[in-house]
Amino acid sequence: MKAVCVYCGSSPGRLDVYAEAACALGQALVARDLGLVYGGASIGLMGLVADTVLQLGGRAVGVIPQALARKEVVHRHLTELHVTQSMHERKTMMAELSDGFIAMPGGIGTFEEIFEIWTWAQLGIHAKPCGLLNVAGYFDALTRFLDHATAEAFLKPPHRALLIVEQQPQALLDRFASYQPPSIRKWLEPDES
């Protein structure tokens, strides 16, 4: 692995522990010589992860669509900044630049990004690890829902297992380092019924 994509809030959230976790994740990335790929903002958890990586001499690559460059207050001191024309172009570029994907606490955009990239893993579009950094139980209700969806046979257990969940950055990155993509067939072949 050379770079990890981090999806997270452009807000710091309600609890100080979210900011602490963003800094801890930045430190863990630099300690493992992993570059950061993220949404390019200078505010919220996004800015904290990037600032931590940069302060420790790491590599931080931002990818932000033109429409959000002002709204999310683009980070001007990154190793690289890519300004895209659309959200779709942004997400594609982030996926291409990354060897794994982590969602930290965030809102609708964070949820959408991790679910899309996890879906791509399920479909075999990529074979990179996807995970949730479950800070202070932020994703507890979501993981219970995903387990419910699995129990109700809308989500297959091997596909559920593609989304790694850990509470500490080091533990999550350890699992990423040893990740072996499973061999999962999603669809029937044309001659099968």
Secondary structure by P-SEA (a helix, b strand, c coil): ccbbbbbbbccccccaaaaaaaaaaaaaaaaacbbbbcccccccaaaaaaaaaaaabbbbbbbbcccccccccccccccbbbbbccaaaaaaaaaaaccbbbbccccaaaaaaaaaaaaaaaaccccbbbbbccccccaaaaaaaaaaaaaaccccccccccbbbbccaaaaaaaaaaccccccccccccccc
